[in-house]
Amino acid sequence: MTAEVQRYSRDQIEAFEVVPGAERDNLEGWVPELADENALRDALEKAFNYRGDITLTLKSGERIEAFVFNRHTGATLAESWVQFFAPNVEGKRKVSYAEIARLEFSGKDRAAGKHWEDWVKAYNERKAAGEKNIGLEPDALE
């Protein structure tokens, strides 16, 4: 049995690359009300997708400024966790959802206003101007 390979033209491939982007919430500065388990799970999922630092306040009173890069959602809050990097702490840390009392989207959202469509527009303008070896480079972080 052989698999047939679908071939696409360059124009078709470029058309695939330009698709509508997803709408993003403006979360910068938001402090969600963690009234129940679902609200906490939803807020932590948004924290995972956020491209800035958040501040976690644990039930122990510890406050942690962090960049969330991984999470696991288990059947219970105790079985669920977020993994993050924190300034001035070497390595990765992990904390259970059950330990979290408060969550703040405290850092600047590095992806705010940076839409894929804007990058594609800039690429197409440079390409139309005859530039070669065009790369889309990210903006400086300041």
C-alpha positions in Angstrom: 0.0 0.0 0.0 1.5 3.4 -1.0 0.5 6.8 0.2 -0.1 9.4 -2.4 1.6 12.7 -1.7 -0.4 15.8 -2.3 1.6 18.5 -4.2 0.8 22.2 -3.8 2.0 25.1 -5.9 3.9 27.9 -4.2 0.8 30.2 -4.5 -1.3 27.6 -2.7 1.3 27.2 0.1 1.4 31.0 0.6 -2.4 31.1 0.7 -2.3 28.5 3.5 0.1 30.7 5.4 -2.3 33.7 5.5 -5.2 32.7 7.7 -7.2 34.8 10.1 -5.6 35.1 13.5 -7.4 34.3 16.8 -8.8 37.1 18.8 -6.8 37.7 22.0 -8.1 39.0 25.3 -6.4 42.1 26.7 -5.3 40.5 30.0 -2.6 43.0 31.0 -3.4 44.2 34.5 -6.3 41.8 35.0 -6.8 40.2 38.4 -9.4 37.4 37.9 -11.9 36.6 40.6 -11.1 33.0 41.5 -14.6 32.3 42.9 -14.6 28.5 42.1 -12.5 25.7 40.6 -13.6 26.5 37.0 -12.6 30.2 37.3 -9.2 29.2 38.6 -8.7 26.6 35.8 -9.8 29.2 33.2 -7.5 31.9 34.6 -4.5 29.5 34.6 -5.2 28.4 31.0 -5.1 32.1 30.1 -1.9 32.6 32.1 -0.3 29.8 30.1 -1.2 31.6 26.8 -0.2 35.0 28.1 3.1 36.3 26.8 4.1 38.3 29.9 4.7 37.8 33.6 2.1 37.0 36.1 2.1 37.2 39.8 0.9 34.2 41.8 0.0 34.5 45.5 0.0 31.1 47.2 -2.2 30.2 50.1 1.0 30.2 52.2 1.3 33.9 51.5 4.3 33.6 49.1 4.1 35.9 46.1 5.9 34.8 43.0 6.5 36.8 39.8 6.6 34.2 37.1 6.4 33.4 33.4 4.2 30.3 32.9 5.4 28.0 30.2 3.7 24.7 30.9 0.7 23.3 32.7 -1.1 20.1 33.4 -4.8 19.8 34.1 -5.7 16.8 36.2 -9.0 15.6 37.6 -8.5 17.6 40.8 -6.8 20.9 41.6 -4.2 19.0 43.6 -3.4 16.9 40.5 -3.1 20.0 38.3 0.0 22.2 38.2 1.6 25.1 36.4 5.3 25.2 35.6 7.1 28.5 35.4 10.4 30.5 35.4 10.8 33.1 38.1 13.4 35.9 38.1 16.4 35.4 40.4 15.5 31.7 40.8 17.6 29.2 38.9 15.6 26.6 36.9 12.0 25.8 36.6 9.4 25.7 39.4 6.1 24.0 39.6 3.1 24.7 41.8 -0.2 22.9 42.3 -3.4 24.7 41.3 -4.6 23.8 44.8 -1.9 26.1 46.3 -2.9 29.2 44.4 -4.9 31.9 46.2 -4.6 34.8 43.7 -3.4 35.4 40.2 -2.5 38.8 38.6 -1.5 39.4 35.0 1.1 41.9 36.3 3.7 42.0 33.5 3.6 43.6 30.1 2.0 41.5 27.4 4.8 41.1 24.9 2.4 39.9 22.2 -0.1 42.8 22.6 -0.7 44.5 19.3 1.6 42.0 17.4 -0.8 40.3 15.0 0.2 37.7 12.5 -1.7 39.6 9.8 0.6 42.7 10.4 3.7 40.5 10.0 2.4 39.0 6.8 1.5 42.5 5.4 5.1 43.7 6.2 6.5 40.6 4.5 4.3 41.1 1.4 5.3 44.8 1.1 9.0 43.9 1.3 8.5 41.1 -1.2 6.6 43.4 -3.6 9.5 46.0 -3.3 11.8 43.3 -4.6 13.7 42.4 -1.5 15.3 39.0 -1.4 16.0 36.7 1.6 13.3 38.3 3.6 12.9 37.2 7.2 10.3 38.3 9.7 12.2 39.3 12.8 10.5 39.9 16.2 10.6 43.3 17.7 13.1 44.1 20.4 11.9 43.4 24.0 13.0 46.9 25.0 
